[in-house]
Amino acid sequence: MSNYPNFSSHGYEVVQELGLNREAGRITYLANVLNSEQQVVIKEFRFANSGVDWSGFKAYQREIEVLQQLHHPRIPRYLNSFETPSGFCLVQEYKKAPSLAERYSFTLEEVQKIAVSVLEILVYLQQRTPPVIHRDIKPENILVDEDLNAYLVDFGFARIRGGELALSSVAAGTIGFMPPEEQFGRSLTAASDLYSLGATLICLVTGTRSVAVGKLIDDNYRFNFQNLFPRLPFRFEQWLTKMVEPNLKFRYSDATVALTVLQKTMQPPEYLIKLQKLPAKIKGSLTAPVMGLATLGTISFLYASLGHFNHERTLQMNSERSISNSENTVRRLFFTRKCPRCDLRGADLRGANLGGADLREAKLEGAYLGGANLWGTNLESASMEGTNLVGANLGDANLEGANLEGANLGNANLEGASLGGANLGNAKLWDAKLWDANLENANLSGANLRNANLESASLVGANLRNAKLQDAKLWDANLGSANLGDADLQGAKLEGAYLKGAYLKGAYLQDANLRGADLQGADLEGAYLRGATMPDGNKQQ
């Protein structure tokens, strides 16, 4: 005889126990619907058990209220509820998928697919009116099927963000996955669930079980996981780090933004996308082990993509146009992708495909790299004074300590690039894409950053004195202790920017938007603020 409870009077037959929490008096069952092939999940709360309080029962009531409002294919539907002699039961749709806590070994690509799937659910929840905050995202509450479709369960702690429900008077959720603002009873936002998801994904990436998540967190509530997966792609690592920022101001603002950024990090470099569109004959030549040999630095990848590829003509052009002081240096670069400390001064490498190359400490003064693909290239401490990089793709490139004084980077892609300590004095960066770039302690004095996108960029301690930042996008940028003295920030978008301790003496901030910015300790003496929207939303007259 079965030891399972008899729910036949309610139309269900229990066939298996799925989970048990004795302390909270909660048991989860798999059950068949009588006279039907349908299977359901029944969550029973036994409030008659000793030591069990009514908070668990309230969680079930809250879960029912929330689930009744939700209609998403990857949120198991609420079906029914009923009382029993010993408690109360909630009936939900059954999804044949184990939780992430049952399987914790995934490839990087699988982790990214799971992340996308969960974020799609969060986008749905956050776009509701009012938004719904789950508050307990962790491996146990995410189910994943064979196709890596994620399902979000257990809405017992969920809150509808509106009125008093936007505030958390009592911390809920699970330690290690709970964002700091939840632990300290502060207002929850759409970014709160992102922290929990980020912590979950870090567990998957590092193969860490939920109960051991605390080993990944230091005393400052920061996750230290990079050394556990040293080959983690830089952009994905940066994305994960931003998801679990202790200060929610520096996290992604909501699931839509986080999903958009993640999908961009998962896309192949632009040059690979273009490669797929080439005729088969050209594609075969370019995808050979020595991809760069076909072009040999004399015709750009962009020109090749037009379909006018001629190998013999390429070699002839190479002999006629010396792209460096040494033909052997160039040949080495394209063959091996490794050429640290190379002398490439004045070289004509426009449109060249140098993605992922090692050019540490290379001499590139006055070189022409307009439209070149330098995605992920290592240019640490390279000499690039006066280099032409208009429209170049430098996404995820390492430019730490590089000398780019007076370089032309107009309309260049520097998303996720590392420019810590780089010299960009008087550089041209108009319309440049510097989203999430690291520019800590970089020299940008006198640089032209008009209309540049510096969203979420880190500019801590950077020198931006006399820089031109008209209409620049600096949403959520970290400008702590940066020098913006006499900088032109007319019309700049600084919503949510961190300007604590920044030097803004004499800065021109007419019509700038500083709503929600942190200006604590900032020096605004002599700054021109007419028409500027201040952190409290008031406009200066």
C-alpha positions in Angstrom: 0.0 0.0 0.0 1.3 3.4 -1.0 2.5 5.8 1.8 1.6 8.8 -0.4 -1.4 10.9 0.6 -4.7 10.1 -1.0 -5.9 13.1 -3.1 -8.4 11.0 -5.1 -11.4 13.0 -3.8 -9.8 16.0 -5.5 -9.2 14.1 -8.7 -5.4 13.3 -8.3 -3.3 10.2 -7.7 0.2 10.8 -6.3 2.8 8.6 -8.1 6.1 10.1 -6.8 7.6 12.4 -4.3 9.7 15.1 -6.0 11.0 17.1 -3.0 10.8 17.4 0.8 11.5 20.3 3.2 10.6 18.9 6.6 11.5 22.1 8.5 9.1 24.2 6.4 6.5 21.4 6.2 6.6 21.4 2.4 6.4 18.3 0.2 6.2 18.3 -3.6 4.6 15.4 -5.5 4.2 14.2 -9.1 0.6 13.1 -9.6 -1.7 11.9 -12.3 -5.1 13.5 -13.1 -7.7 10.8 -12.6 -9.3 9.5 -15.8 -6.7 11.5 -17.8 -3.1 11.1 -19.1 -2.2 14.5 -17.7 0.4 14.8 -15.0 0.6 17.6 -12.5 2.8 18.9 -9.7 1.2 19.1 -6.2 2.9 21.2 -3.6 1.5 20.4 -0.1 2.0 22.5 3.0 1.4 20.7 6.2 0.8 23.5 8.7 -0.1 20.9 11.4 3.5 19.8 11.7 5.3 20.9 14.9 7.6 23.8 14.5 6.0 25.0 11.2 4.8 28.6 11.2 2.2 30.2 9.0 4.7 32.2 6.9 5.0 29.1 4.6 1.2 29.1 4.2 1.3 32.8 3.3 3.9 32.0 0.7 1.6 29.5 -1.0 -1.2 32.1 -1.0 1.1 34.7 -2.5 2.3 32.2 -5.1 -1.3 31.5 -6.1 -2.0 35.2 -6.4 1.0 35.7 -8.6 0.6 32.6 -10.8 -3.0 33.4 -11.6 -1.8 36.5 -13.3 1.0 34.9 -15.3 0.7 33.3 -18.8 4.1 32.3 -20.1 5.0 29.0 -21.8 8.0 28.6 -19.5 6.3 29.4 -16.2 4.3 26.3 -15.1 0.6 27.3 -15.0 -1.5 27.4 -11.9 -4.2 24.8 -12.2 -5.9 24.3 -8.9 -5.7 24.5 -5.0 -7.5 22.6 -2.2 -7.4 22.1 1.5 -6.6 18.8 3.2 -7.1 17.6 6.8 -3.4 18.4 7.5 -2.8 21.4 5.3 -3.1 23.0 1.9 -2.2 22.0 -1.7 -1.2 23.9 -4.8 -1.5 22.2 -8.2 0.6 23.3 -11.1 1.4 22.2 -14.7 4.2 19.5 -14.8 7.3 20.1 -16.9 9.5 17.1 -17.6 12.8 18.8 -16.8 15.3 18.5 -14.0 16.4 21.5 -12.0 19.9 23.0 -12.4 20.7 21.7 -8.9 20.4 18.2 -10.2 22.8 18.7 -13.0 25.6 21.2 -12.5 28.0 20.3 -15.4 27.5 22.4 -18.5 29.5 23.7 -21.4 30.0 27.4 -21.8 27.6 27.5 -24.8 25.0 25.6 -22.7 25.3 28.1 -19.9 24.8 31.0 -22.3 21.7 29.4 -23.8 20.2 28.8 -20.3 21.0 32.5 -19.5 19.1 33.7 -22.6 16.1 31.4 -21.8 15.8 32.6 -18.2 16.3 36.3 -19.2 13.4 35.9 -21.7 11.2 34.9 -18.8 12.4 37.8 -16.7 11.7 40.2 -19.6 8.1 39.0 -19.5 7.8 39.4 -15.8 9.4 42.9 -15.7 7.3 44.2 -18.6 4.1 43.4 -16.8 2.1 46.2 -15.2 3.1 46.3 -12.4 6.3 44.3 -12.8 6.9 41.0 -10.9 10.1 40.3 -9.0 10.7 36.6 -8.3 13.1 37.1 -5.4 14.3 33.5 -5.2 16.2 32.7 -8.4 18.7 29.9 -7.8 19.6 26.5 -9.4 16.8 24.7 -7.6 14.1 27.0 -9.0 15.2 26.7 -12.7 14.2 23.6 -14.6 15.9 22.9 -17.9 14.8 20.4 -20.5 16.8 18.5 -23.1 16.7 21.4 -25.5 18.0 23.8 -22.8 14.7 25.6 -22.5 14.5 27.0 -19.0 11.4 27.0 -16.8 11.1 29.3 -13.7 9.3 27.8 -10.7 8.5 28.6 -7.0 7.0 32.1 -6.9 6.4 31.9 -3.1 8.6 34.9 -2.4 7.6 36.8 -5.5 6.6 40.5 -5.2 4.5 42.7 -7.4 6.6 45.9 -7.7 4.2 48.6 -6.8 3.3 50.5 -3.7 4.5 48.9 -0.5 5.3 45.7 -2.3 8.3 47.4 -3.9 10.0 47.4 -0.4 11.2 44.3 1.3 10.8 44.6 5.0 11.9 41.0 5.6 14.7 39.4 3.6 13.6 36.4 1.6 15.3 34.3 -1.0 18.5 32.2 -0.4 21.8 33.4 1.0 24.4 33.6 -1.7 21.9 34.2 -4.4 20.1 37.1 -2.6 21.2 40.6 -3.8 22.7 42.9 -1.1 19.7 45.3 -1.3 17.4 42.5 -0.3 19.6 41.5 2.7 19.6 45.1 3.9 15.8 45.7 3.4 16.2 48.2 0.7 13.9 48.8 -2.3 13.9 46.0 -4.9 14.3 46.8 -8.6 14.3 44.9 -11.9 18.1 44.6 -11.3 17.5 42.5 -8.1 16.6 39.3 -9.9 19.6 39.8 -12.3 22.0 39.4 -9.3 20.4 36.1 -8.4 20.5 34.9 -12.0 24.2 36.0 -12.3 25.0 34.0 -9.1 23.3 31.0 -10.5 25.2 31.2 -13.8 28.5 31.5 -12.0 27.7 28.3 -10.2 27.1 26.6 -13.5 30.2 28.0 -15.1 32.4 27.0 -12.2 30.7 23.7 -11.4 29.8 24.9 -7.9 26.8 23.5 -6.0 24.3 25.9 -4.5 25.3 25.0 -1.0 28.9 26.1 -1.7 28.1 29.4 -3.4 29.4 31.3 -0.4 32.9 30.1 -1.2 32.8 32.3 -4.3 31.9 35.5 -2.5 34.4 37.7 -0.6 33.8 40.0 2.4 32.8 42.9 0.1 29.9 40.8 -1.4 31.9 40.4 -4.7 32.1 37.1 -6.6 35.6 35.8 -7.3 35.2 33.2 -10.0 37.6 34.2 -12.8 40.4 32.0 -11.7 38.1 29.0 -11.7 37.5 29.3 -15.4 40.6 31.1 -16.8 39.6 30.7 -20.4 36.2 32.4 -20.0 35.7 34.8 -22.9 36.4 38.3 -21.8 33.1 39.8 -22.8 31.1 37.1 -21.2 33.2 37.4 -18.0 32.5 41.1 -18.0 28.8 40.5 -18.5 28.7 38.0 -15.6 30.6 40.4 -13.4 28.2 43.2 -14.1 25.2 40.9 -13.3 26.4 40.4 -9.8 27.6 43.9 -9.0 26.9 44.5 -5.3 25.8 48.1 -6.0 22.6 47.7 -8.2 23.4 51.1 -9.8 26.3 49.3 -11.7 24.2 46.2 -12.7 22.2 46.1 -15.8 19.1 48.1 -15.3 16.7 45.3 -16.3 16.4 42.0 -18.0 15.9 43.5 -21.5 19.2 45.3 -21.3 21.0 42.3 -19.9 19.6 40.1 -22.6 20.5 42.5 -25.4 24.1 42.7 -24.2 24.4 38.9 -23.7 23.2 38.2 -27.2 25.8 40.6 -28.5 28.6 38.9 -26.6 27.4 35.5 -28.1 27.6 36.8 -31.7 30.7 36.0 -33.7 33.0 38.8 -34.7 31.8 40.9 -37.6 34.5 39.6 -39.9 33.2 36.0 -39.4 29.7 37.1 -40.2 30.9 38.7 -43.4 32.9 35.6 -44.2 29.8 33.5 -44.3 28.3 35.7 -47.0 31.3 35.3 -49.4 31.3 33.0 -52.4 32.4 29.5 -51.6 35.7 29.8 -53.5 36.8 32.9 -51.6 35.5 31.5 -48.3 37.5 28.4 -48.7 40.7 30.4 -49.3 40.1 32.7 -46.3 39.1 29.9 -43.8 42.3 28.0 -44.5 44.6 27.6 -41.4 46.5 30.6 -42.5 43.7 32.9 -43.1 45.8 36.1 -43.3 48.1 34.7 -46.0 45.6 35.2 -48.7 45.3 38.9 -48.1 48.9 39.3 -46.9 48.0 42.7 -45.6 47.6 44.3 -49.0 43.9 44.2 -49.7 41.4 44.6 -46.9 39.0 42.0 -45.8 36.3 44.5 -46.7 37.6 44.7 -50.3 37.7 40.9 -50.4 34.1 40.7 -49.3 33.1 42.4 -52.5 34.0 39.2 -54.3 37.1 40.5 -56.2 39.6 38.2 -54.8 42.8 37.3 -56.8 45.6 35.6 -55.1 48.3 36.3 -57.6 47.3 40.0 -57.8 47.4 40.1 -54.0 51.0 38.9 -53.9 51.9 41.3 -56.7 50.4 44.2 -54.8 52.2 43.2 -51.7 55.5 43.4 -53.4 54.7 46.8 -54.8 53.4 48.3 -51.5 55.6 47.8 -48.5 53.3 47.7 -45.5 56.1 47.8 -43.0 59.8 48.2 -42.8 60.2 44.5 -43.2 58.2 42.2 -45.5 59.1 39.3 -43.3 57.6 41.0 -40.3 54.3 41.3 -42.1 54.4 37.7 -43.4 55.1 36.5 -39.8 52.2 38.5 -38.5 49.7 37.0 -41.0 51.1 33.5 -40.7 51.3 33.1 -37.0 49.1 36.0 -35.6 52.0 36.6 -33.2 54.2 39.6 -33.6 55.0 41.2 -30.2 57.2 44.2 -30.4 56.9 44.3 -34.2 58.0 47.4 -36.1 54.9 48.4 -38.2 55.4 52.1 -38.2 53.5 53.8 -41.1 52.2 50.4 -42.3 49.2 50.4 -44.6 46.9 47.7 -43.0 43.6 49.3 -43.8 40.8 46.7 -43.6 43.2 43.9 -42.6 42.0 41.0 -40.6 44.1 40.9 -37.4 41.5 39.6 -35.0 43.0 37.9 -31.9 46.6 38.7 -33.0 49.4 39.2 -30.4 50.8 42.7 -31.0 52.0 43.6 -27.5 54.4 46.5 -27.4 54.2 46.7 -31.2 55.3 50.0 -32.9 52.4 51.2 -34.9 53.0 55.0 -34.9 51.3 56.5 -38.0 50.0 53.2 -39.2 46.8 53.1 -41.3 44.4 50.6 -39.7 41.1 52.2 -40.9 38.3 49.6 -41.0 40.7 46.8 -39.8 39.4 43.9 -37.7 41.3 44.0 -34.4 38.6 42.2 -32.4 40.2 40.6 -29.3 43.7 41.7 -30.4 46.4 42.1 -27.7 47.8 45.6 -28.1 49.0 46.0 -24.6 51.6 48.8 -24.3 51.6 49.2 -28.1 52.9 52.6 -29.5 50.0 53.9 -31.7 50.6 57.6 -31.6 48.8 59.2 -34.5 47.5 55.9 -35.8 44.4 55.9 -38.1 41.8 53.6 -36.7 38.7 55.1 -38.1 35.9 52.5 -38.1 38.2 49.8 -36.8 36.8 46.9 -34.8 38.6 46.9 -31.4 35.9 45.1 -29.5 37.4 43.2 -26.5 40.9 44.3 -27.5 43.5 44.7 -24.8 44.9 48.2 -25.1 46.1 48.6 -21.5 49.0 51.1 -21.3 48.9 51.7 -25.0 50.0 55.1 -26.3 47.2 56.4 -28.6 47.9 60.1 -28.3 46.4 61.9 -31.2 45.1 58.7 -32.8 42.0 58.8 -34.9 39.4 56.4 -33.5 36.3 58.0 -35.0 33.4 55.6 -35.2 35.6 52.8 -34.0 34.1 49.9 -32.0 35.8 49.6 -28.6 33.0 47.8 -26.8 34.4 45.8 -23.9 37.9 47.0 -24.7 40.5 47.2 -21.9 42.1 50.7 -22.0 43.3 50.9 -18.4 46.1 53.4 -18.1 46.2 54.1 -21.8 47.2 57.5 -23.2 44.4 58.9 -25.4 45.3 62.5 -25.0 43.8 64.6 -27.9 42.6 61.4 -29.6 39.6 61.6 -31.9 36.8 59.3 -30.5 33.7 60.9 -32.0 30.8 58.5 -32.4 33.1 55.7 -30.9 31.4 52.8 -29.2 33.0 52.4 -25.8 30.1 50.6 -24.1 31.4 48.7 -21.0 35.0 49.6 -21.8 37.6 49.8 -19.1 39.2 53.3 -19.1 40.3 53.4 -15.5 43.1 55.9 -15.0 43.4 56.5 -18.7 44.5 59.8 -20.1 41.7 61.4 -22.2 42.7 65.0 -21.8 41.6 67.0 -24.7 40.1 64.0 -26.4 37.1 64.4 -28.8 34.4 62.1 -27.5 31.5 63.9 -29.0 28.4 61.6 -29.3 30.5 58.7 -28.1 28.7 55.8 -26.4 30.3 55.3 -23.0 27.4 53.5 -21.3 28.5 51.5 -18.3 32.1 52.3 -19.0 34.6 52.4 -16.1 36.4 55.8 -16.1 37.5 55.7 -12.4 40.4 58.1 -12.0 40.5 58.9 -15.7 41.8 62.3 -16.9 39.2 63.9 -19.0 40.3 67.5 -18.5 39.2 69.7 -21.5 37.7 66.7 -23.2 34.9 67.2 -25.6 31.9 65.1 -24.5 29.0 66.9 -26.1 26.0 64.6 -26.3 28.1 61.7 -25.1 26.1 58.7 -23.7 27.4 58.1 -20.2 24.5 56.2 -18.7 25.5 54.3 -15.6 29.2 55.1 -16.3 31.6 55.0 -13.4 33.4 58.4 -13.2 34.5 58.2 -9.6 37.4 60.6 -8.9 37.7 61.3 -12.6 39.1 64.7 -13.7 36.5 66.5 -15.8 37.8 70.0 -15.2 36.8 72.4 -18.0 35.4 69.5 -20.0 32.5 70.2 -22.4 29.6 68.0 -21.4 26.8 70.0 -23.1 23.8 67.8 -23.6 25.7 64.8 -22.2 23.5 61.9 -20.9 24.8 61.1 -17.4 21.7 59.4 -16.0 22.7 57.1 -13.1 26.4 57.9 -13.6 28.7 57.5 -10.6 30.5 60.8 -10.1 31.5 60.5 -6.5 34.6 62.6 -5.8 34.8 63.7 -9.5 36.5 67.0 -10.4 34.1 69.0 -12.4 35.5 72.5 -11.7 34.7 74.8 -14.7 32.9 72.0 -16.6 30.3 73.0 -19.2 27.1 71.0 -18.4 24.4 73.0 -20.1 21.4 70.8 -20.8 23.2 67.7 -19.5 21.1 65.0 -17.9 22.3 64.1 -14.4 19.1 62.4 -13.1 19.9 59.8 -10.6 23.7 60.5 -10.8 25.8 60.2 -7.6 27.6 63.6 -7.1 28.6 63.1 -3.5 31.9 64.9 -2.9 32.1 66.1 -6.5 33.7 69.5 -7.1 31.3 71.6 -9.2 32.9 75.0 -8.5 32.4 77.3 -11.5 30.6 74.6 -13.5 28.0 75.9 -16.0 24.7 74.1 -15.2 22.0 76.1 -16.9 19.4 73.8 -18.3 21.0 70.7 -16.7 18.7 68.1 -15.0 20.1 67.5 -11.6 20.1 64.1 -9.7 16.8 64.9 -8.0 15.1 65.6 -11.4 15.0 69.3 -11.0 16.2 71.4 -13.9 18.6 74.3 -13.3 17.5 77.7 -14.4 
